[in-house]
Amino acid sequence: MPTILGQNQYGKAENRVVKITRDGDTHHIKDLNVSVALSGDLEEVHLSGSNANCLPTDTTKNTCFAFAKEYGIESAEQYGIHLARHFVDSQPSIHRARIRIEEYAWERIAGSDANSKFIGADEVKHSFVRKGQEIRLAQITYDGEKFEILTGLKDLTVMNSTNSEFWGYIKDKYTTLQEDYDRILATSLSTWWRHNWTSDDQRMPNWERSYEQAKKHILQAFAETYSLSLQQTLYQMGSRVINNRSEIDEIRFSAPNKHHFRQDLSPFGLDNEAKDGAVYYAADRPYGLIEATILRDGVDARIPVDMTNL
């Protein structure tokens, strides 16, 4: 039977790019994992093996490192915009570039007074410890005319030890879960949000500040929402971001419910009530997986659902 070529793309995945910027004795780190995917007039490389329209993946790798040196890394988004624009605008056969980035954060280690004097410096400004709170994400797509900028994070683990309930749900013959009026609510968030900046005709956001503010609103909404369901909490987090950040039109969450169940201590003659400070066991799996997209009114959803779900 005849066959045809469908969607295809290629590139170099997971280029580990670490850029050190020296400001006198003070050093700054940008630590990225960069994946490039290119598509365009690439039929012949599949059908006949002709590489005439194929920019080698090794070249895309080299470009990632060269651009980090030539242009620096102001932010993951700005760096990705430079790369995507270059691949599309410099190669007639490439019509679309997608740059996907993970950023690993570092924080400075403060030296002791004694140690600082020992090494002959007033203050240590070049030593770092890896932050473990979350991994920052960015995806930049460019088709020669418009950009799509997605920013996000993963592995941001949060917990409320109270102010969470779950009751009033459907019960059938298979239901064993007991209603809970004072429970732990914990999740490890993965989320993407879409900026409404698409071209140089618009004012470009401050990507670093935008990320920090979006994360701040997510965390504040989680802390300040009296939750009757994880779904309700996700909606409040997304609404807080949309309502406070005019550059963001859409946000999508994937939130595994990290269940904490009160351990039955009655065999030992012990009560284990939440109001008294309970002991829980943290269940690894299975887990409830709650996902939702929150949009600015009048905006179409464009973040793919499979970017966050299992």
C-alpha positions as CSV (number, residue, x, y, z in Angstrom):
1,M,0.0,0.0,0.0
2,P,1.3,3.6,-0.7
3,T,2.5,5.6,2.2
4,I,3.0,9.3,2.8
5,L,5.2,11.3,5.1
6,G,3.5,12.9,8.0
7,Q,4.7,15.5,10.6
8,N,8.4,15.4,11.2
9,Q,11.0,17.4,13.0
10,Y,14.6,16.9,14.0
11,G,17.3,18.6,16.1
12,K,19.7,18.1,19.0
13,A,18.2,17.3,22.3
14,E,19.4,18.1,25.8
15,N,22.4,20.4,25.2
16,R,23.7,21.2,28.7
17,V,24.7,24.9,28.4
18,V,26.3,26.5,31.5
19,K,27.2,30.2,31.1
20,I,29.3,32.0,33.8
21,T,29.1,35.8,33.8
22,R,31.8,37.6,35.7
23,D,31.0,40.9,37.2
24,G,34.3,41.6,38.9
25,D,34.6,39.1,41.8
26,T,30.9,38.4,41.6
27,H,29.9,35.5,39.3
28,H,26.5,34.7,37.9
29,I,25.3,31.3,36.6
30,K,22.8,30.3,33.9
31,D,22.5,26.5,33.8
32,L,20.3,25.3,31.0
33,N,19.2,22.1,29.3
34,V,18.4,23.1,25.7
35,S,16.5,21.0,23.1
36,V,16.2,22.2,19.5
37,A,13.5,20.8,17.1
38,L,13.3,22.1,13.4
39,S,10.8,21.4,10.7
40,G,10.2,22.6,7.1
41,D,11.1,21.4,3.6
42,L,12.6,18.1,4.8
43,E,10.7,15.6,2.7
44,E,13.7,14.5,0.6
45,V,15.9,13.7,3.5
46,H,13.2,11.1,4.5
47,L,12.2,9.9,1.0
48,S,15.4,9.8,-0.9
49,G,18.1,10.4,1.7
50,S,19.2,13.8,0.3
51,N,20.6,16.0,3.0
52,A,20.6,19.1,0.8
53,N,18.0,20.9,3.0
54,C,19.2,19.4,6.3
55,L,21.2,21.5,8.8
56,P,23.1,19.0,10.8
57,T,22.0,18.4,14.4
58,D,25.7,18.9,15.4
59,T,25.4,22.5,14.0
60,T,22.4,23.2,16.1
61,K,24.3,22.0,19.2
62,N,27.3,24.3,18.3
63,T,24.9,27.2,17.8
64,C,23.5,26.8,21.3
65,F,26.9,27.1,22.8
66,A,28.1,29.9,20.5
67,F,25.0,32.0,21.1
68,A,25.5,31.7,24.9
69,K,28.9,33.3,24.4
70,E,28.0,35.8,21.7
71,Y,24.8,37.1,23.2
72,G,24.8,35.9,26.8
73,I,21.8,34.4,28.5
74,E,19.7,37.2,29.9
75,S,16.8,34.8,30.4
76,A,15.8,31.4,29.1
77,E,13.1,33.0,27.0
78,Q,15.3,35.7,25.5
79,Y,18.0,33.1,24.7
80,G,15.4,30.8,23.1
81,I,14.1,33.7,21.0
82,H,17.6,34.4,19.6
83,L,18.0,30.7,18.7
84,A,14.6,30.2,17.1
85,R,14.8,33.3,15.1
86,H,18.3,32.4,13.8
87,F,17.4,28.9,12.7
88,V,14.3,30.0,10.7
89,D,15.7,33.2,9.3
90,S,19.1,31.9,8.3
91,Q,17.9,28.6,6.6
92,P,15.4,28.7,3.7
93,S,14.5,25.1,4.3
94,I,13.6,25.6,8.0
95,H,10.1,27.0,8.5
96,R,9.6,26.4,12.2
97,A,11.9,26.1,15.2
98,R,10.9,25.0,18.7
99,I,13.4,25.6,21.5
100,R,12.6,23.8,24.7
101,I,14.6,24.8,27.8
102,E,14.9,23.6,31.4
103,E,16.7,25.9,33.8
104,Y,18.4,24.8,37.0
105,A,18.8,27.5,39.6
106,W,21.7,28.1,41.8
107,E,22.1,30.3,44.9
108,R,25.2,31.8,46.3
109,I,27.0,30.3,49.3
110,A,27.9,32.9,51.9
111,G,31.4,32.1,53.3
112,S,32.1,32.4,57.0
113,D,34.1,35.5,58.2
114,A,37.0,33.3,59.1
115,N,37.0,31.5,55.8
116,S,36.6,34.7,53.8
117,K,39.7,36.2,55.5
118,F,41.7,32.9,55.0
119,I,41.2,33.0,51.2
120,G,42.1,36.6,51.1
121,A,38.6,37.9,50.1
122,D,36.2,40.2,51.9
123,E,33.3,38.1,50.7
124,V,32.9,34.9,48.7
125,K,31.0,35.6,45.5
126,H,31.8,32.6,43.3
127,S,30.5,29.6,45.2
128,F,27.0,28.2,44.7
129,V,24.6,25.5,45.9
130,R,22.0,24.1,43.6
131,K,18.5,25.2,44.5
132,G,16.1,22.2,44.9
133,Q,12.7,24.0,44.8
134,E,11.7,23.6,41.2
135,I,13.0,23.4,37.6
136,R,12.1,26.4,35.4
137,L,10.8,25.7,31.9
138,A,10.6,27.6,28.7
139,Q,9.5,26.7,25.2
140,I,10.0,29.1,22.3
141,T,8.4,28.4,18.9
142,Y,8.9,30.6,15.8
143,D,7.5,30.2,12.3
144,G,9.2,33.1,10.6
145,E,6.4,35.5,11.5
146,K,5.1,34.9,15.0
147,F,6.6,33.6,18.2
148,E,4.8,31.6,20.9
149,I,6.4,31.8,24.3
150,L,5.5,29.3,27.0
151,T,7.1,29.5,30.4
152,G,6.6,27.1,33.3
153,L,8.0,25.0,36.1
154,K,7.9,21.5,37.3
155,D,8.6,19.7,40.6
156,L,7.4,22.6,42.8
157,T,6.2,20.6,45.8
158,V,3.8,22.5,48.2
159,M,1.8,21.5,51.2
160,N,-1.0,22.9,53.4
161,S,-1.2,21.1,56.7
162,T,-4.7,22.3,57.3
163,N,-7.5,24.5,55.7
164,S,-8.3,21.7,53.3
165,E,-11.4,19.5,53.2
166,F,-12.9,16.9,50.9
167,W,-16.5,15.7,51.3
168,G,-19.9,15.6,49.5
169,Y,-18.6,13.5,46.6
170,I,-20.4,10.7,44.7
171,K,-20.5,7.4,46.7
172,D,-21.3,4.1,45.2
173,K,-20.7,0.5,46.3
174,Y,-17.0,0.7,45.5
175,T,-16.4,3.9,47.6
176,T,-14.4,3.4,50.8
177,L,-12.8,6.9,51.1
178,Q,-14.0,8.6,54.2
179,E,-15.0,12.3,54.2
180,D,-12.4,14.5,55.6
181,Y,-12.9,18.0,57.1
182,D,-9.3,18.7,58.1
183,R,-6.7,17.1,55.8
184,I,-3.3,17.7,54.4
185,L,-3.3,19.1,50.9
186,A,0.0,18.5,49.1
187,T,1.0,18.4,45.4
188,S,4.0,18.6,43.1
189,L,3.1,21.2,40.5
190,S,3.9,21.1,36.9
191,T,2.6,24.1,35.0
192,W,3.0,26.0,31.7
193,W,1.7,29.5,31.0
194,R,1.5,31.3,27.6
195,H,2.5,34.9,27.1
196,N,0.6,37.1,24.7
197,W,3.8,38.6,23.3
198,T,4.3,37.2,19.7
199,S,6.4,39.7,17.8
200,D,8.8,42.6,17.9
201,D,5.9,44.9,17.2
202,Q,4.9,44.5,20.9
203,R,6.6,45.5,24.1
204,M,8.6,42.5,25.3
205,P,8.0,41.4,28.9
206,N,10.8,41.3,31.4
207,W,11.0,37.5,31.4
208,E,12.9,37.1,34.7
209,R,10.4,39.3,36.6
210,S,7.4,37.8,34.9
211,Y,8.5,34.3,36.0
212,E,9.2,35.3,39.6
213,Q,5.9,37.2,39.8
214,A,3.9,34.3,38.3
215,K,5.4,31.8,40.7
216,K,4.8,34.2,43.6
217,H,1.0,34.4,42.7
218,I,0.8,30.6,42.4
219,L,2.3,30.1,45.8
220,Q,0.3,32.9,47.5
221,A,-3.0,31.6,46.1
222,F,-2.1,28.1,47.3
223,A,-1.4,29.3,50.8
224,E,-4.5,31.7,51.0
225,T,-7.2,29.4,49.5
226,Y,-9.3,27.5,52.0
227,S,-9.6,24.4,49.8
228,L,-12.6,22.1,49.4
229,S,-10.9,20.3,46.5
230,L,-7.5,20.4,44.7
231,Q,-9.5,21.5,41.6
232,Q,-10.7,24.6,43.4
233,T,-7.1,25.4,44.5
234,L,-5.8,25.1,40.9
235,Y,-8.5,27.4,39.6
236,Q,-7.6,30.0,42.3
237,M,-3.9,29.8,41.5
238,G,-4.5,30.2,37.8
239,S,-6.9,33.0,38.3
240,R,-4.5,34.9,40.5
241,V,-1.8,34.7,37.8
242,I,-4.1,35.8,35.0
243,N,-5.6,38.6,37.0
244,N,-2.3,40.0,38.1
245,R,0.0,39.5,35.1
246,S,-1.3,41.2,31.9
247,E,1.3,39.5,29.8
248,I,-0.1,36.0,30.5
249,D,-3.3,34.8,28.8
250,E,-3.4,31.1,29.6
251,I,-2.0,28.8,32.3
252,R,-2.2,25.0,32.6
253,F,-1.6,22.9,35.7
254,S,-0.9,19.3,36.3
255,A,-1.1,18.4,40.0
256,P,-0.6,15.0,41.4
257,N,-2.4,14.8,44.8
258,K,0.3,13.7,47.2
259,H,-2.0,11.8,49.5
260,H,-1.3,11.9,53.3
261,F,-3.5,9.5,55.2
262,R,-3.9,9.5,59.0
263,Q,-2.3,6.3,60.4
264,D,-4.6,4.1,62.4
265,L,-3.1,4.0,65.9
266,S,-6.2,2.6,67.6
267,P,-4.5,-0.8,68.1
268,F,-2.1,0.9,70.4
269,G,-4.8,2.8,72.3
270,L,-3.9,6.1,70.7
271,D,-6.2,8.7,69.1
272,N,-4.8,10.3,66.0
273,E,-7.0,13.3,65.2
274,A,-5.9,16.1,63.0
275,K,-6.9,18.7,65.6
276,D,-4.4,17.3,68.0
277,G,-1.5,17.1,65.6
278,A,-1.8,13.8,63.7
279,V,0.7,11.3,62.4
280,Y,0.3,10.5,58.6
281,Y,1.8,8.2,56.2
282,A,2.6,9.7,52.8
283,A,1.4,7.5,50.0
284,D,3.7,7.2,47.0
285,R,1.2,5.8,44.5
286,P,-1.4,5.5,43.2
287,Y,-2.3,9.2,43.3
288,G,-5.0,11.4,42.0
289,L,-3.9,13.5,39.1
290,I,-5.8,16.8,38.7
291,E,-5.3,19.0,35.6
292,A,-6.8,22.2,34.4
293,T,-6.4,25.1,32.1
294,I,-7.3,28.7,33.2
295,L,-7.8,31.3,30.5
296,R,-8.3,35.0,30.2
297,D,-11.9,35.6,29.0
298,G,-12.1,35.7,25.2
299,V,-8.8,33.8,24.7
300,D,-8.5,30.4,23.0
301,A,-6.6,27.6,24.7
302,R,-3.4,26.8,22.9
303,I,-1.2,24.9,25.4
304,P,-1.4,21.2,24.5
305,V,-2.9,19.1,27.2
306,D,-0.2,16.4,26.7
307,M,2.5,18.9,27.8
308,T,1.5,18.3,31.4
309,N,-0.4,15.0,31.8
310,L,0.8,11.4,32.0
